[in-house]
């Protein structure tokens, strides 16, 4: 046999890839004398068989290396970046230098975070090139590296199938750890290798890939509405390699459900309000034009709210004197007053708040026969309930005198002559059937002129003052230097009533800037519309339509007007409490069972979203977690 390829001397090692130091020392070299005398080496049959087995083993190693290089992709680890393997580290392994301490891979299970695989591979390449001079087949550098195979020859050479433990500090263990950290992409199917001649078995490959898939493919939780991105254009995850932290954020955005249309519409409404507040009317007009397609006055509660708010904001873009005059006339007209009365009657949040005010009045007057109620905004639903409550006391000879106070300077006074006569006729009939003497009078005076003599107060009367949904129509210091709102409270305090009942919407449309005022009004009126649908159903009735038309005019004035033209000036309860305190009032705690009484009037099966909560002596009524109205009593 001639020496040379392919009959290479089997006594020379076979490399594991280019520049590798993993060479197998098959048998001790013959003596120099035998080599010199032999000239042409003579091989026995046993040597030839061992060489063939070693050749097959070398081919399997080459296949494994090809699969290894094809499966590895450049990915960036999710953990914090740690310096990759240095050239000295790799040279120490590839060069076969002896070390007293085991080499710990950055990112392995023995310490450190996983460095970038691309940088690690680059370091491997650089170190392997730097270690090429060390790869010469010198006896002192040849090392026996155990490979996990099933060949009988390798078993005869003392190679074990069991993996080398970490305490052995072997280079095989280090490279296997590196493989486990680098192999992770499952988007490219990998052909299963046979159980022989593979340094990583099929079960190890499958287990590693499944573990990494369970991490990278785990769905992320959806985002909270308050944290949902405005624009979510990620349709799904892509298969291209990317930074793992970016992939996590992208998967969170893409796996979360798209923002509801309602939330997107409200967000666009808020942006339109901000644009108007900043004077960017062109942007606001663009937003409102897009929102008009989403609004529908005959749709669901959200669609009706959008239509209502779009109309309110649109009135600010191109205001005109004639439009403003017409708006104020409609807001203070007879139809608006009638619609507001219907709203107080059909909405549970308004109706039950007025009921709570009646309970406070009846509890305060006790067993008095002569009762005088001073009212600044007579509401038929409330006074109807008050007569029924007084009749339920069964006090013989009960008389009820009602004094309606109107301000000649208020634009809301103009509708009273058209609406009060009808209301008075119905209330008198109801009082006669209940056996209660009923008297009614109207007094026109300013807040500063209010006193007991003008109101016709008589000794022995049990005086009660009703301020249900009245004070929010009285200007305050932000509109008039005279501050009629606080002046009215001081004048009422001077009357010495047994109780003052206050009912107002929990809404700040008085001094809040436009953007905040609009956001608050949008949530408030949206809750009212939703409660009407839950109470009366989606089908629109005539009463419901009139009530919602009145509500729309209130919203248009609250967010669409500024200065003296804004007549709807609601405040939150905290501000009312401060005003009553400065006027000299102290709170009267509503009865402990008033919440149960109010809730009982809802019916045997109240709407699931309706809430009644007695807190700190006041009653809060709301819908779906939003407080709509607050009833309180003062003295």
Protein Blocks (a to p, Z undefined) as FASTA:
>chain_A
ZZdjfbdcfkbccdebehiabdcdfbacddfklmmmnopacddfklmmmmmmmmmmmmmm
mmmmmmmmmmpccdddfbdcdddddfklmmmmmnopacfbdcddehianecjdddfklmm
mmmmmmmmmmmmmmpccfklpccdddddfbfklmmnopafbdcdfklopaklmmmmmmmm
mgobfkbccddddfehpabdfklmmmmmmmmmmmmmpccddddfklgcfbdcbfbdcfbd
cdfklmmmmmmmmmpccddfklmmmmmmmmmmmmmmnopaklmmmmmmmmmmmgcfklcf
klmmmmmmmmmmmmmmmgcfklmmmmmmmmmmmklmmmmmmmmmmmmklmmmmmmmmmmm
mmmnmmafbdcdddfbdcfklmmmmmmmmmmnopghiacdddddddfkbmklmmmmmmmm
mmmmmmmmmmmmnopacddddddddfklgcfklnopaehiacdddfehklmmpccfklpm
nlmmlmmmmmmmmnopabdcdddddddfklgcfklmmmmmmmmmmmmmmmmmmmnojbdc
fklmmmmmmmmmmmmmmmmpgcjllmblcddfklmmmmmmmnopacddddfklmmmmmmm
nojbdcfkbccddeehiacddeehiafbdcdddZZ
